[in-house]
């Protein structure tokens, strides 16, 4: 347990940031999961909507520092490739 005033403040800040990061990461993951299930179901209209949403949420998470920019780029690239492969089939 923190004893110094500055350590207590750091602890409060870390908890706020953890919850904020968890919120953005969770929304991103949920949307990606929904996108993948729409692809498996063959529902391309829903998949297109979810793809745009997933890309937006991934970019937002990267902007806020929740995930690294290369990780965001890789995720977006894989989502787009999955969509292109499903729409071609």
C-alpha positions as CSV (number, residue, x, y, z in Angstrom):
1,X,0.0,0.0,0.0
2,X,1.3,3.4,-0.9
3,X,2.2,5.8,1.9
4,X,3.4,9.0,0.3
5,X,1.0,11.6,-1.0
6,X,2.5,11.4,-4.5
7,X,2.3,7.6,-4.5
8,X,-1.4,7.7,-3.5
9,X,-2.1,10.1,-6.3
10,X,-0.2,7.9,-8.8
11,X,-2.3,5.0,-7.6
12,X,-5.6,6.9,-8.2
13,X,-4.4,7.9,-11.6
14,X,-3.4,4.4,-12.6
15,X,-6.7,3.0,-11.6
16,X,-8.6,5.7,-13.7
17,X,-6.3,4.9,-16.7
18,X,-6.7,1.2,-16.2
19,X,-10.5,1.5,-16.3
20,X,-10.4,3.8,-19.3
21,X,-8.0,1.5,-21.2
22,X,-10.2,-1.5,-20.4
23,X,-13.3,0.2,-21.7
24,X,-11.7,1.1,-25.1
25,X,-10.0,-2.3,-25.4
26,X,-13.2,-4.1,-24.5
27,X,-15.3,-2.2,-27.1
28,X,-12.8,-2.9,-29.8
29,X,-12.6,-6.6,-29.0
30,X,-16.4,-7.0,-28.8
31,X,-16.8,-5.3,-32.2
32,X,-14.1,-7.4,-33.8
33,X,-15.7,-10.6,-32.4
34,X,-19.1,-9.5,-33.8
35,X,-17.4,-8.8,-37.2
36,X,-15.9,-12.3,-37.3
37,X,-19.1,-14.0,-36.4
38,X,-20.9,-12.0,-39.1
39,X,-18.3,-13.1,-41.6
40,X,-18.8,-16.8,-40.6
41,X,-22.5,-16.4,-40.9
42,X,-22.1,-14.9,-44.4
43,X,-23.9,-11.7,-43.6
44,X,-21.8,-9.3,-45.6
45,X,-24.0,-6.2,-45.1
46,X,-23.6,-6.4,-41.3
47,X,-19.9,-7.3,-41.7
48,X,-19.3,-4.2,-43.8
49,X,-20.9,-2.0,-41.0
50,X,-19.0,-3.8,-38.3
51,X,-15.7,-3.5,-40.2
52,X,-16.0,0.3,-40.4
53,X,-16.9,0.4,-36.7
54,X,-14.0,-2.0,-35.7
55,X,-11.5,0.1,-37.7
56,X,-12.7,3.3,-36.1
57,X,-12.5,1.8,-32.6
58,X,-9.1,0.3,-33.3
59,X,-7.8,3.7,-34.5
60,X,-9.3,5.4,-31.4
61,X,-7.7,2.9,-29.1
62,X,-4.3,3.5,-30.8
63,X,-4.8,7.3,-30.6
64,X,-5.5,7.1,-26.8
65,X,-2.4,4.9,-26.3
66,X,-4.3,1.7,-25.3
67,X,-2.6,-0.3,-28.1
68,X,0.6,0.3,-30.1
69,X,0.3,1.8,-33.5
70,X,1.8,-1.3,-35.2
71,X,-0.7,-3.5,-33.4
72,X,-3.6,-1.3,-34.6
73,X,-2.3,-1.4,-38.1
74,X,-1.9,-5.2,-38.0
75,X,-5.4,-5.7,-36.6
76,X,-7.0,-3.4,-39.2
77,X,-5.1,-5.1,-42.0
78,X,-6.2,-8.6,-40.9
79,X,-9.8,-7.5,-40.6
80,X,-9.8,-6.0,-44.1
81,X,-8.2,-9.1,-45.5
82,X,-10.8,-11.3,-43.9
83,X,-13.6,-9.1,-45.3
84,X,-12.0,-9.1,-48.8
85,X,-11.6,-12.9,-48.7
86,X,-15.2,-13.4,-47.6
87,X,-16.7,-11.0,-50.1
88,X,-14.7,-12.7,-52.9
89,X,-15.9,-16.1,-52.0
